[in-house]
Amino acid sequence: MKLSDLDRFMRGRRVSVIGLGVSNVPLIEFLRRHGAVITARDKKTAEQLGETYEKLDALGVRFVLGDGYLDNIYDELIFRSPGLRPDVPQLSEAAARGAAISSEMELFFDLCPCRIIGITGSDGKTTTTTVTSLILKKQAELDGSGRKIWLGGNIGTPLIQYVEQIDPDDICVVELSSFQLFTMKTSPQTAAVTNVTPNHLNWHTDMDEYIAAKANIFAHQSADGRVVLNYENDVTRSYAESARGRVCFFSSKRTPPDGDAVYEEDGAIYLRSNGAAEKIINTSDIILPGRHNVENYMTAIGLTAGLVSAQAVYDIASTFPGVEHRLEFVRELDGVKYYNGSIDSSPTRTVAALSCFSAPVVVILGGYDKNLDYEPLCRPLFEHTHTAVLTGQNAGKILKALADHGIPGSFRIVTEPDFEKAVYAAKEAARPGDVLILSPAAASFDRFKNFEERGKTYKNIVNGFKIDIDNSEL
């Protein structure tokens, strides 16, 4: 659909928007501007919604709130929030009555006039998305093109609110979750899957469904599309067999055998395209710590191939300090370095975080259970840390996994249900020269609205610590 057709399509159309979160409130405002008759549905009450309710009420939006918010949906068009499965009975019944079911992201893809670069994966997608956008912005600055680079999607900015400002020569860089991709029937022209490991299995029916959802990021590409895939991940490597467009593999361990590739050789990252290899940057140019961040840059290099210079990549790699809540340095106190890894909501993310440090580590683990297996966490945990402080809903599940694996005699485990007390317990366990990191290997929803709130809470606690006079140099 073209933007020029939207008024005619939407005017007077009855639309339900389910869930009044980050993406759907701007969606409602957008749809109202184009004449849709909106019913907003949410489990929260008007009082709980607060200013959101008042703002939408002023736009003439009708509300269905509380426990029955999904009842009696007879509208022609339904926009679901990403966290709501499309096969819940109420939506299935509405679809059987002829309702079309969509989402903010699907509408954006339909209307966006410019190239879209999409990134998904179990780990690394936010950093990769951010780095990709920064490299493209740097190139626009270097060549003076005036091209705008738009950043959004699951990273927190609903792009539907800006779609009327986007020019055909612009580029949108979009982070996509499995929830958003689940029902997508359109793929970005350029896509990447950083990796696929077990995640969100409390939402997806099984691992196969999760894998299929991630594949939607490239499944609907045409022959001139491009997908960047992790050669070292079994799932993403297998995706190449079904890709319709051009495939570019990346690997930090070897040189992929054929076709386009991004790889490391003698401490440098190379891009191979159309049979010719070009050195882009040295791995030492990347100031972000960890091998996983080398892979994040490899993904970004594959995504921006043909669009940017090596200089643009270098300028970002050598200056970009990272995204908040991702191996974020908080402070050093009494010889202990504190890091915030609140984004680490799966065992694989925590394993990657722990591998970045050569110093002894104290780690804070635990949170909302996503039905994940914690056995793969055990060995790296024992190798890289001397103390684990367990907190949150799944603390018992993590403890059982560690016990089943076999806990070394020198390894210390502290269980503390209260989050603030858990941070203090970790501080007590840390010694000068140690690293202390919040890397929960779990989601935040047992106690926090999101991982950002968890990370900010952790940083506030850590920044409130006082210097230990007995251990400081006077």
C-alpha beads as a LAMMPS data file, in Angstrom:
LAMMPS data file: protein, C-alpha beads

474 atoms
473 bonds

1 atom types
1 bond types

-500.0 500.0 xlo xhi
-500.0 500.0 ylo yhi
-500.0 500.0 zlo zhi

Masses

1 110.0

Atoms # bond

1 1 1 0.000 0.000 0.000
2 1 1 1.180 3.530 -0.785
3 1 1 0.828 6.368 1.688
4 1 1 -1.276 8.198 -0.879
5 1 1 -3.860 5.395 -0.673
6 1 1 -3.977 5.270 3.122
7 1 1 -6.632 7.931 3.729
8 1 1 -9.046 6.261 1.342
9 1 1 -8.399 2.857 2.910
10 1 1 -8.600 3.942 6.573
11 1 1 -11.273 6.633 6.629
12 1 1 -14.242 5.370 8.642
13 1 1 -12.785 1.876 8.975
14 1 1 -13.401 0.193 12.338
15 1 1 -10.071 -0.804 13.851
16 1 1 -9.128 -2.505 17.125
17 1 1 -5.646 -1.934 18.514
18 1 1 -4.731 -4.453 21.216
19 1 1 -2.144 -3.458 23.800
20 1 1 -1.264 0.137 24.638
21 1 1 2.492 -0.212 24.818
22 1 1 5.462 1.478 23.171
23 1 1 4.557 0.691 19.557
24 1 1 0.766 0.804 19.592
25 1 1 0.167 4.256 21.070
26 1 1 1.979 5.981 18.155
27 1 1 0.152 3.568 15.841
28 1 1 -3.225 4.731 17.180
29 1 1 -2.250 8.374 16.727
30 1 1 -1.170 7.608 13.152
31 1 1 -4.366 5.722 12.312
32 1 1 -6.567 8.461 13.781
33 1 1 -4.824 11.049 11.589
34 1 1 -5.895 8.978 8.607
35 1 1 -9.511 8.689 9.674
36 1 1 -9.760 5.259 11.313
37 1 1 -12.366 4.670 14.033
38 1 1 -10.305 3.170 16.849
39 1 1 -11.124 0.865 19.733
40 1 1 -8.138 0.542 22.070
41 1 1 -7.993 -2.674 24.080
42 1 1 -5.752 -3.351 27.051
43 1 1 -5.766 -5.465 30.196
44 1 1 -4.937 -2.403 32.289
45 1 1 -7.606 -0.100 33.698
46 1 1 -7.980 3.569 32.794
47 1 1 -6.375 4.462 36.111
48 1 1 -3.388 2.205 35.428
49 1 1 -2.959 3.642 31.929
50 1 1 -2.924 7.176 33.336
51 1 1 -1.701 9.775 30.835
52 1 1 -1.912 7.284 27.969
53 1 1 -5.651 6.946 28.561
54 1 1 -6.135 10.712 28.745
55 1 1 -4.145 11.326 25.554
56 1 1 -6.028 8.717 23.520
57 1 1 -9.390 9.676 24.997
58 1 1 -8.808 13.221 23.734
59 1 1 -8.392 11.761 20.233
60 1 1 -11.852 10.204 20.372
61 1 1 -10.626 6.662 20.901
62 1 1 -13.075 4.124 22.370
63 1 1 -11.746 1.785 25.082
64 1 1 -12.283 -1.815 26.146
65 1 1 -10.194 -2.333 29.282
66 1 1 -9.643 -4.867 32.037
67 1 1 -9.965 -8.643 32.065
68 1 1 -12.430 -8.766 29.177
69 1 1 -10.370 -6.622 26.835
70 1 1 -10.299 -9.338 24.149
71 1 1 -14.035 -10.040 24.203
72 1 1 -16.410 -9.281 21.315
73 1 1 -13.963 -8.057 18.682
74 1 1 -16.077 -7.310 15.608
75 1 1 -13.874 -4.729 13.917
76 1 1 -12.673 -5.072 10.338
77 1 1 -8.990 -4.627 11.095
78 1 1 -7.082 -5.665 14.217
79 1 1 -3.575 -4.609 15.201
80 1 1 -2.080 -6.841 17.890
81 1 1 0.808 -5.995 20.176
82 1 1 3.936 -8.084 19.472
83 1 1 3.584 -9.955 22.778
84 1 1 0.084 -11.272 22.010
85 1 1 -0.018 -14.520 20.080
86 1 1 -2.207 -14.236 16.968
87 1 1 -3.820 -17.610 17.634
88 1 1 -5.487 -16.797 20.956
89 1 1 -9.154 -17.883 20.689
90 1 1 -10.577 -14.361 20.515
91 1 1 -8.354 -13.407 17.571
92 1 1 -9.004 -16.720 15.838
93 1 1 -12.745 -16.082 16.140
94 1 1 -12.369 -12.553 14.773
95 1 1 -10.323 -13.845 11.846
96 1 1 -13.007 -16.442 11.117
97 1 1 -15.496 -13.566 10.901
98 1 1 -13.328 -11.942 8.252
99 1 1 -11.191 -9.553 10.283
100 1 1 -7.676 -8.845 9.020
101 1 1 -5.009 -9.132 11.732
102 1 1 -1.835 -7.083 11.477
103 1 1 0.717 -5.194 13.577
104 1 1 2.474 -1.846 13.684
105 1 1 5.584 -3.346 12.091
106 1 1 3.669 -5.044 9.278
107 1 1 1.929 -1.773 8.431
108 1 1 5.245 0.063 8.484
109 1 1 6.744 -2.444 6.046
110 1 1 3.754 -1.955 3.745
111 1 1 4.101 1.835 3.742
112 1 1 7.849 2.473 3.995
113 1 1 9.143 4.060 0.766
114 1 1 12.852 3.324 1.269
115 1 1 15.274 0.435 1.706
116 1 1 14.862 -1.468 4.980
117 1 1 17.748 -3.273 6.659
118 1 1 16.420 -5.725 9.252
119 1 1 18.317 -7.500 12.012
120 1 1 17.196 -10.334 14.251
121 1 1 18.838 -13.043 16.340
122 1 1 18.791 -14.491 19.820
123 1 1 21.814 -12.406 20.831
124 1 1 23.545 -9.290 19.570
125 1 1 20.746 -7.780 17.532
126 1 1 20.505 -4.454 19.369
127 1 1 24.240 -3.745 19.243
128 1 1 24.381 -4.860 15.605
129 1 1 21.374 -2.712 14.712
130 1 1 22.871 0.308 16.445
131 1 1 26.319 -0.169 14.899
132 1 1 24.815 -0.636 11.427
133 1 1 22.860 2.605 11.709
134 1 1 25.889 4.504 13.013
135 1 1 28.110 3.280 10.156
136 1 1 25.495 4.340 7.605
137 1 1 25.121 7.740 9.287
138 1 1 28.890 8.191 9.287
139 1 1 29.023 7.404 5.562
140 1 1 26.282 9.949 4.867
141 1 1 28.368 12.466 6.812
142 1 1 31.569 11.569 4.931
143 1 1 30.040 11.847 1.475
144 1 1 27.714 14.749 2.297
145 1 1 24.755 12.956 0.758
146 1 1 22.181 14.259 3.217
147 1 1 20.671 10.784 3.373
148 1 1 18.759 10.142 6.593
149 1 1 19.195 6.892 8.483
150 1 1 16.192 5.879 10.580
151 1 1 16.652 3.534 13.546
152 1 1 13.745 1.687 15.131
153 1 1 11.677 -1.423 15.648
154 1 1 12.225 -3.631 18.672
155 1 1 15.032 -1.316 19.730
156 1 1 12.347 1.022 21.079
157 1 1 11.324 3.533 18.403
158 1 1 8.056 2.825 16.518
159 1 1 8.853 4.018 13.002
160 1 1 5.212 4.203 11.929
161 1 1 5.068 7.671 13.500
162 1 1 7.772 8.887 11.085
163 1 1 6.822 7.037 7.904
164 1 1 5.407 10.182 6.266
165 1 1 8.781 11.922 6.737
166 1 1 10.888 9.161 5.169
167 1 1 12.264 9.788 1.667
168 1 1 12.870 7.041 -0.918
169 1 1 16.656 7.582 -0.716
170 1 1 16.737 7.152 3.070
171 1 1 17.560 3.869 4.818
172 1 1 15.659 2.354 7.747
173 1 1 17.587 0.065 10.089
174 1 1 15.146 -2.050 12.052
175 1 1 15.608 -4.514 14.901
176 1 1 13.025 -7.303 14.746
177 1 1 12.046 -9.765 17.470
178 1 1 10.596 -13.222 16.911
179 1 1 7.267 -11.861 18.200
180 1 1 7.237 -9.219 15.469
181 1 1 8.431 -11.618 12.779
182 1 1 5.970 -14.373 13.685
183 1 1 3.259 -13.211 11.271
184 1 1 5.349 -11.154 8.839
185 1 1 4.606 -11.731 5.157
186 1 1 7.175 -9.195 3.956
187 1 1 10.941 -9.292 4.468
188 1 1 13.414 -6.403 4.443
189 1 1 15.514 -6.079 1.299
190 1 1 18.640 -6.657 3.396
191 1 1 18.486 -8.876 6.477
192 1 1 20.690 -10.529 9.076
193 1 1 20.295 -13.274 11.654
194 1 1 23.075 -12.996 14.246
195 1 1 22.413 -16.441 15.735
196 1 1 19.547 -18.633 16.909
197 1 1 19.672 -20.315 20.314
198 1 1 16.825 -21.356 22.659
199 1 1 14.877 -18.303 23.809
200 1 1 11.294 -17.176 24.451
201 1 1 10.131 -20.776 24.773
202 1 1 7.511 -19.601 27.262
203 1 1 5.825 -17.819 24.300
204 1 1 6.639 -19.998 21.303
205 1 1 5.119 -23.470 21.290
206 1 1 8.505 -25.075 20.649
207 1 1 11.973 -24.436 19.239
208 1 1 10.845 -25.200 15.683
209 1 1 8.284 -22.402 15.827
210 1 1 10.918 -19.999 17.150
211 1 1 13.319 -20.953 14.336
212 1 1 10.583 -20.485 11.727
213 1 1 9.663 -17.061 13.125
214 1 1 13.251 -15.861 12.883
215 1 1 13.428 -17.131 9.288
216 1 1 10.636 -14.757 8.260
217 1 1 13.187 -11.953 8.178
218 1 1 14.454 -13.317 4.841
219 1 1 11.826 -15.877 3.787
220 1 1 9.877 -13.382 1.664
221 1 1 12.824 -11.704 -0.047
222 1 1 13.057 -11.589 -3.822
223 1 1 16.070 -12.763 -5.819
224 1 1 17.764 -9.368 -5.396
225 1 1 17.497 -9.542 -1.599
226 1 1 20.448 -10.214 0.686
227 1 1 20.756 -12.052 3.987
228 1 1 23.770 -12.111 6.321
229 1 1 24.017 -15.336 8.341
230 1 1 26.244 -16.676 11.111
231 1 1 28.315 -19.533 9.668
232 1 1 29.143 -20.857 13.158
233 1 1 25.529 -21.373 14.218
234 1 1 23.888 -24.573 12.987
235 1 1 20.446 -23.017 12.608
236 1 1 21.533 -19.902 10.751
237 1 1 23.896 -21.860 8.503
238 1 1 20.977 -24.098 7.522
239 1 1 18.885 -21.026 6.652
240 1 1 21.033 -20.530 3.543
241 1 1 19.350 -23.521 1.898
242 1 1 15.993 -21.732 1.795
243 1 1 17.212 -18.187 1.119
244 1 1 15.783 -16.707 -2.084
245 1 1 18.313 -13.898 -2.334
246 1 1 22.044 -13.580 -1.995
247 1 1 23.696 -15.074 1.114
248 1 1 26.651 -13.564 2.960
249 1 1 28.110 -15.678 5.765
250 1 1 30.184 -14.266 8.609
251 1 1 32.567 -16.178 10.864
252 1 1 35.142 -15.206 13.479
253 1 1 36.624 -18.712 13.454
254 1 1 37.255 -19.576 9.791
255 1 1 36.811 -18.390 6.233
256 1 1 33.434 -19.540 4.857
257 1 1 34.133 -21.598 1.732
258 1 1 32.063 -20.002 -1.026
259 1 1 30.297 -16.807 -1.997
260 1 1 30.104 -13.532 -0.123
261 1 1 31.580 -13.587 3.369
262 1 1 32.915 -11.541 6.261
263 1 1 35.746 -13.242 8.124
264 1 1 38.785 -12.696 10.315
265 1 1 42.351 -13.308 9.206
266 1 1 45.571 -12.288 10.981
267 1 1 43.756 -9.912 13.306
268 1 1 41.796 -8.154 10.566
269 1 1 38.215 -8.346 9.298
270 1 1 37.796 -8.895 5.564
271 1 1 34.767 -8.569 3.315
272 1 1 34.625 -10.912 0.325
273 1 1 32.147 -9.832 -2.326
274 1 1 31.897 -11.030 -5.930
275 1 1 35.075 -13.036 -5.401
276 1 1 37.241 -10.085 -4.302
277 1 1 38.378 -9.627 -0.685
278 1 1 38.902 -6.244 0.981
279 1 1 40.339 -5.531 4.417
280 1 1 37.861 -3.409 6.368
281 1 1 39.295 -2.938 9.881
282 1 1 41.555 -4.591 12.428
283 1 1 39.781 -6.354 15.267
284 1 1 41.870 -4.219 17.627
285 1 1 40.128 -1.136 16.204
286 1 1 36.897 -2.247 17.906
287 1 1 36.783 -0.690 21.363
288 1 1 33.814 -2.792 22.502
289 1 1 35.073 -5.783 24.510
290 1 1 34.399 -9.421 23.659
291 1 1 34.518 -11.776 20.696
292 1 1 30.759 -11.449 20.319
293 1 1 31.205 -7.771 19.513
294 1 1 33.684 -8.659 16.771
295 1 1 30.887 -10.799 15.334
296 1 1 28.416 -7.934 15.728
297 1 1 30.713 -5.757 13.613
298 1 1 31.093 -8.547 11.069
299 1 1 27.319 -8.663 10.726
300 1 1 27.141 -4.889 10.281
301 1 1 29.889 -5.021 7.649
302 1 1 27.948 -7.670 5.735
303 1 1 24.766 -5.609 5.940
304 1 1 26.387 -2.401 4.700
305 1 1 28.505 -3.968 1.941
306 1 1 28.457 -1.733 -1.124
307 1 1 26.936 1.137 0.847
308 1 1 29.831 2.343 3.011
309 1 1 33.602 2.751 3.010
310 1 1 36.108 1.067 5.306
311 1 1 36.735 4.525 6.773
312 1 1 33.132 4.793 7.961
313 1 1 33.391 1.408 9.682
314 1 1 36.687 2.351 11.335
315 1 1 35.359 5.694 12.561
316 1 1 32.528 3.961 14.432
317 1 1 34.476 0.900 15.616
318 1 1 37.176 3.065 17.174
319 1 1 34.796 5.397 19.027
320 1 1 31.452 3.723 19.790
321 1 1 31.370 2.794 23.512
322 1 1 28.379 0.462 23.336
323 1 1 24.675 0.342 24.113
324 1 1 23.334 0.804 27.635
325 1 1 22.810 -2.427 29.630
326 1 1 25.205 -4.414 27.394
327 1 1 28.526 -4.986 29.156
328 1 1 28.133 -1.416 30.350
329 1 1 30.880 -0.268 32.696
330 1 1 29.266 1.367 35.742
331 1 1 32.122 2.259 38.094
332 1 1 35.215 0.995 39.883
333 1 1 35.076 0.948 43.671
334 1 1 37.557 -0.516 46.160
335 1 1 39.363 -2.273 43.303
336 1 1 36.198 -3.948 41.953
337 1 1 34.906 -3.111 38.452
338 1 1 31.112 -3.116 38.183
339 1 1 29.342 -3.916 34.898
340 1 1 25.688 -3.837 33.899
341 1 1 24.548 -6.622 31.562
342 1 1 20.825 -6.457 32.255
343 1 1 20.082 -7.289 28.594
344 1 1 21.552 -10.768 29.171
345 1 1 18.227 -12.602 29.290
346 1 1 19.439 -16.038 28.178
347 1 1 22.270 -18.411 29.132
348 1 1 24.064 -17.851 25.812
349 1 1 24.221 -14.108 26.417
350 1 1 25.612 -14.618 29.906
351 1 1 28.227 -17.079 28.638
352 1 1 29.337 -14.507 26.041
353 1 1 29.516 -11.773 28.681
354 1 1 31.544 -13.843 31.142
355 1 1 34.053 -14.820 28.443
356 1 1 35.020 -11.157 28.012
357 1 1 36.813 -10.972 31.355
358 1 1 40.191 -12.374 32.349
359 1 1 39.788 -11.157 35.943
360 1 1 37.882 -13.227 38.541
361 1 1 34.138 -12.597 38.323
362 1 1 31.190 -12.357 40.708
363 1 1 27.922 -12.669 38.786
364 1 1 24.306 -11.889 39.700
365 1 1 21.956 -14.387 38.039
366 1 1 18.221 -14.959 37.879
367 1 1 14.896 -13.433 36.944
368 1 1 11.794 -14.407 34.988
369 1 1 11.793 -17.967 33.665
370 1 1 11.446 -18.284 29.870
371 1 1 11.473 -22.087 29.995
372 1 1 15.170 -22.236 29.093
373 1 1 17.761 -24.917 29.785
374 1 1 20.494 -23.700 32.152
375 1 1 22.839 -26.665 31.827
376 1 1 24.923 -24.952 29.087
377 1 1 25.617 -22.131 31.541
378 1 1 27.211 -24.347 34.184
379 1 1 30.694 -25.067 32.863
380 1 1 31.430 -21.492 31.674
381 1 1 30.109 -20.206 34.993
382 1 1 32.496 -22.401 36.976
383 1 1 35.394 -21.494 34.662
384 1 1 34.968 -17.708 34.743
385 1 1 33.443 -16.923 38.147
386 1 1 34.089 -17.751 41.778
387 1 1 30.707 -16.618 43.156
388 1 1 27.172 -16.582 41.797
389 1 1 24.428 -14.670 43.575
390 1 1 21.044 -16.136 42.598
391 1 1 17.887 -14.053 42.766
392 1 1 14.506 -13.909 41.090
393 1 1 11.777 -16.322 40.056
394 1 1 14.059 -18.920 38.486
395 1 1 16.831 -18.912 41.110
396 1 1 15.844 -22.414 42.190
397 1 1 15.917 -23.684 38.609
398 1 1 19.418 -22.302 38.060
399 1 1 20.576 -23.760 41.380
400 1 1 19.249 -27.191 40.398
401 1 1 21.063 -27.037 37.051
402 1 1 24.319 -26.174 38.824
403 1 1 23.829 -28.944 41.384
404 1 1 23.005 -31.513 38.694
405 1 1 26.151 -30.535 36.813
406 1 1 28.285 -30.776 39.951
407 1 1 29.369 -27.700 41.903
408 1 1 33.146 -27.392 42.508
409 1 1 34.136 -27.149 46.138
410 1 1 35.733 -23.731 45.641
411 1 1 32.628 -22.245 44.022
412 1 1 30.341 -20.141 46.184
413 1 1 26.586 -19.731 45.688
414 1 1 24.499 -17.132 47.501
415 1 1 20.698 -17.136 47.188
416 1 1 18.945 -13.853 47.964
417 1 1 15.315 -13.237 46.891
418 1 1 15.491 -9.449 47.305
419 1 1 17.188 -7.768 44.325
420 1 1 18.871 -4.951 46.238
421 1 1 20.120 -7.337 48.906
422 1 1 21.420 -9.603 46.137
423 1 1 23.509 -6.738 44.737
424 1 1 24.877 -6.039 48.216
425 1 1 25.636 -9.742 48.685
426 1 1 27.604 -9.708 45.432
427 1 1 29.534 -6.656 46.639
428 1 1 30.430 -8.483 49.846
429 1 1 31.694 -11.468 47.832
430 1 1 33.883 -9.393 45.490
431 1 1 37.571 -8.833 46.187
432 1 1 39.928 -6.134 44.873
433 1 1 40.810 -7.027 41.281
434 1 1 37.445 -8.738 40.650
435 1 1 34.744 -7.932 38.141
436 1 1 31.146 -7.829 39.416
437 1 1 28.483 -8.083 36.733
438 1 1 24.714 -8.252 36.580
439 1 1 24.199 -10.844 33.836
440 1 1 20.911 -12.520 34.785
441 1 1 20.547 -15.158 32.020
442 1 1 16.830 -14.494 32.464
443 1 1 14.163 -11.955 31.588
444 1 1 13.189 -9.181 33.977
445 1 1 9.404 -9.507 34.169
446 1 1 9.276 -11.171 37.590
447 1 1 10.054 -7.837 39.258
448 1 1 10.619 -5.161 36.624
449 1 1 8.779 -3.672 33.645
450 1 1 11.694 -4.494 31.367
451 1 1 15.439 -5.080 31.313
452 1 1 16.056 -1.321 31.144
453 1 1 14.353 -0.775 34.498
454 1 1 16.309 -3.685 35.980
455 1 1 19.592 -2.270 34.686
456 1 1 18.878 1.245 35.917
457 1 1 17.901 -0.122 39.342
458 1 1 21.175 -2.047 39.499
459 1 1 23.203 1.008 38.483
460 1 1 21.462 3.176 41.070
461 1 1 22.321 0.653 43.776
462 1 1 25.949 0.366 42.643
463 1 1 26.393 4.114 42.301
464 1 1 25.062 4.460 45.841
465 1 1 27.856 2.333 47.300
466 1 1 30.263 4.235 49.531
467 1 1 34.036 3.857 49.416
468 1 1 35.320 1.417 52.011
469 1 1 37.740 3.611 53.975
470 1 1 39.556 0.570 55.360
471 1 1 40.381 -0.636 51.835
472 1 1 41.069 2.729 50.205
473 1 1 44.425 4.426 49.898
474 1 1 44.558 7.547 52.076

Bonds

1 1 1 2
2 1 2 3
3 1 3 4
4 1 4 5
5 1 5 6
6 1 6 7
7 1 7 8
8 1 8 9
9 1 9 10
10 1 10 11
11 1 11 12
12 1 12 13
13 1 13 14
14 1 14 15
15 1 15 16
16 1 16 17
17 1 17 18
18 1 18 19
19 1 19 20
20 1 20 21
21 1 21 22
22 1 22 23
23 1 23 24
24 1 24 25
25 1 25 26
26 1 26 27
27 1 27 28
28 1 28 29
29 1 29 30
30 1 30 31
31 1 31 32
32 1 32 33
33 1 33 34
34 1 34 35
35 1 35 36
36 1 36 37
37 1 37 38
38 1 38 39
39 1 39 40
40 1 40 41
41 1 41 42
42 1 42 43
43 1 43 44
44 1 44 45
45 1 45 46
46 1 46 47
47 1 47 48
48 1 48 49
49 1 49 50
50 1 50 51
51 1 51 52
52 1 52 53
53 1 53 54
54 1 54 55
55 1 55 56
56 1 56 57
57 1 57 58
58 1 58 59
59 1 59 60
60 1 60 61
61 1 61 62
62 1 62 63
63 1 63 64
64 1 64 65
65 1 65 66
66 1 66 67
67 1 67 68
68 1 68 69
69 1 69 70
70 1 70 71
71 1 71 72
72 1 72 73
73 1 73 74
74 1 74 75
75 1 75 76
76 1 76 77
77 1 77 78
78 1 78 79
79 1 79 80
80 1 80 81
81 1 81 82
82 1 82 83
83 1 83 84
84 1 84 85
85 1 85 86
86 1 86 87
87 1 87 88
88 1 88 89
89 1 89 90
90 1 90 91
91 1 91 92
92 1 92 93
93 1 93 94
94 1 94 95
95 1 95 96
96 1 96 97
97 1 97 98
98 1 98 99
99 1 99 100
100 1 100 101
101 1 101 102
102 1 102 103
103 1 103 104
104 1 104 105
105 1 105 106
106 1 106 107
107 1 107 108
108 1 108 109
109 1 109 110
110 1 110 111
111 1 111 112
112 1 112 113
113 1 113 114
114 1 114 115
115 1 115 116
116 1 116 117
117 1 117 118
118 1 118 119
119 1 119 120
120 1 120 121
121 1 121 122
122 1 122 123
123 1 123 124
124 1 124 125
125 1 125 126
126 1 126 127
127 1 127 128
128 1 128 129
129 1 129 130
130 1 130 131
131 1 131 132
132 1 132 133
133 1 133 134
134 1 134 135
135 1 135 136
136 1 136 137
137 1 137 138
138 1 138 139
139 1 139 140
140 1 140 141
141 1 141 142
142 1 142 143
143 1 143 144
144 1 144 145
145 1 145 146
146 1 146 147
147 1 147 148
148 1 148 149
149 1 149 150
150 1 150 151
151 1 151 152
152 1 152 153
153 1 153 154
154 1 154 155
155 1 155 156
156 1 156 157
157 1 157 158
158 1 158 159
159 1 159 160
160 1 160 161
161 1 161 162
162 1 162 163
163 1 163 164
164 1 164 165
165 1 165 166
166 1 166 167
167 1 167 168
168 1 168 169
169 1 169 170
170 1 170 171
171 1 171 172
172 1 172 173
173 1 173 174
174 1 174 175
175 1 175 176
176 1 176 177
177 1 177 178
178 1 178 179
179 1 179 180
180 1 180 181
181 1 181 182
182 1 182 183
183 1 183 184
184 1 184 185
185 1 185 186
186 1 186 187
187 1 187 188
188 1 188 189
189 1 189 190
190 1 190 191
191 1 191 192
192 1 192 193
193 1 193 194
194 1 194 195
195 1 195 196
196 1 196 197
197 1 197 198
198 1 198 199
199 1 199 200
200 1 200 201
201 1 201 202
202 1 202 203
203 1 203 204
204 1 204 205
205 1 205 206
206 1 206 207
207 1 207 208
208 1 208 209
209 1 209 210
210 1 210 211
211 1 211 212
212 1 212 213
213 1 213 214
214 1 214 215
215 1 215 216
216 1 216 217
217 1 217 218
218 1 218 219
219 1 219 220
220 1 220 221
221 1 221 222
222 1 222 223
223 1 223 224
224 1 224 225
225 1 225 226
226 1 226 227
227 1 227 228
228 1 228 229
229 1 229 230
230 1 230 231
231 1 231 232
232 1 232 233
233 1 233 234
234 1 234 235
235 1 235 236
236 1 236 237
237 1 237 238
238 1 238 239
239 1 239 240
240 1 240 241
241 1 241 242
242 1 242 243
243 1 243 244
244 1 244 245
245 1 245 246
246 1 246 247
247 1 247 248
248 1 248 249
249 1 249 250
250 1 250 251
251 1 251 252
252 1 252 253
253 1 253 254
254 1 254 255
255 1 255 256
256 1 256 257
257 1 257 258
258 1 258 259
259 1 259 260
260 1 260 261
261 1 261 262
262 1 262 263
263 1 263 264
264 1 264 265
265 1 265 266
266 1 266 267
267 1 267 268
268 1 268 269
269 1 269 270
270 1 270 271
271 1 271 272
272 1 272 273
273 1 273 274
274 1 274 275
275 1 275 276
276 1 276 277
277 1 277 278
278 1 278 279
279 1 279 280
280 1 280 281
281 1 281 282
282 1 282 283
283 1 283 284
284 1 284 285
285 1 285 286
286 1 286 287
287 1 287 288
288 1 288 289
289 1 289 290
290 1 290 291
291 1 291 292
292 1 292 293
293 1 293 294
294 1 294 295
295 1 295 296
296 1 296 297
297 1 297 298
298 1 298 299
299 1 299 300
300 1 300 301
301 1 301 302
302 1 302 303
303 1 303 304
304 1 304 305
305 1 305 306
306 1 306 307
307 1 307 308
308 1 308 309
309 1 309 310
310 1 310 311
311 1 311 312
312 1 312 313
313 1 313 314
314 1 314 315
315 1 315 316
316 1 316 317
317 1 317 318
318 1 318 319
319 1 319 320
320 1 320 321
321 1 321 322
322 1 322 323
323 1 323 324
324 1 324 325
325 1 325 326
326 1 326 327
327 1 327 328
328 1 328 329
329 1 329 330
330 1 330 331
331 1 331 332
332 1 332 333
333 1 333 334
334 1 334 335
335 1 335 336
336 1 336 337
337 1 337 338
338 1 338 339
339 1 339 340
340 1 340 341
341 1 341 342
342 1 342 343
343 1 343 344
344 1 344 345
345 1 345 346
346 1 346 347
347 1 347 348
348 1 348 349
349 1 349 350
350 1 350 351
351 1 351 352
352 1 352 353
353 1 353 354
354 1 354 355
355 1 355 356
356 1 356 357
357 1 357 358
358 1 358 359
359 1 359 360
360 1 360 361
361 1 361 362
362 1 362 363
363 1 363 364
364 1 364 365
365 1 365 366
366 1 366 367
367 1 367 368
368 1 368 369
369 1 369 370
370 1 370 371
371 1 371 372
372 1 372 373
373 1 373 374
374 1 374 375
375 1 375 376
376 1 376 377
377 1 377 378
378 1 378 379
379 1 379 380
380 1 380 381
381 1 381 382
382 1 382 383
383 1 383 384
384 1 384 385
385 1 385 386
386 1 386 387
387 1 387 388
388 1 388 389
389 1 389 390
390 1 390 391
391 1 391 392
392 1 392 393
393 1 393 394
394 1 394 395
395 1 395 396
396 1 396 397
397 1 397 398
398 1 398 399
399 1 399 400
400 1 400 401
401 1 401 402
402 1 402 403
403 1 403 404
404 1 404 405
405 1 405 406
406 1 406 407
407 1 407 408
408 1 408 409
409 1 409 410
410 1 410 411
411 1 411 412
412 1 412 413
413 1 413 414
414 1 414 415
415 1 415 416
416 1 416 417
417 1 417 418
418 1 418 419
419 1 419 420
420 1 420 421
421 1 421 422
422 1 422 423
423 1 423 424
424 1 424 425
425 1 425 426
426 1 426 427
427 1 427 428
428 1 428 429
429 1 429 430
430 1 430 431
431 1 431 432
432 1 432 433
433 1 433 434
434 1 434 435
435 1 435 436
436 1 436 437
437 1 437 438
438 1 438 439
439 1 439 440
440 1 440 441
441 1 441 442
442 1 442 443
443 1 443 444
444 1 444 445
445 1 445 446
446 1 446 447
447 1 447 448
448 1 448 449
449 1 449 450
450 1 450 451
451 1 451 452
452 1 452 453
453 1 453 454
454 1 454 455
455 1 455 456
456 1 456 457
457 1 457 458
458 1 458 459
459 1 459 460
460 1 460 461
461 1 461 462
462 1 462 463
463 1 463 464
464 1 464 465
465 1 465 466
466 1 466 467
467 1 467 468
468 1 468 469
469 1 469 470
470 1 470 471
471 1 471 472
472 1 472 473
473 1 473 474
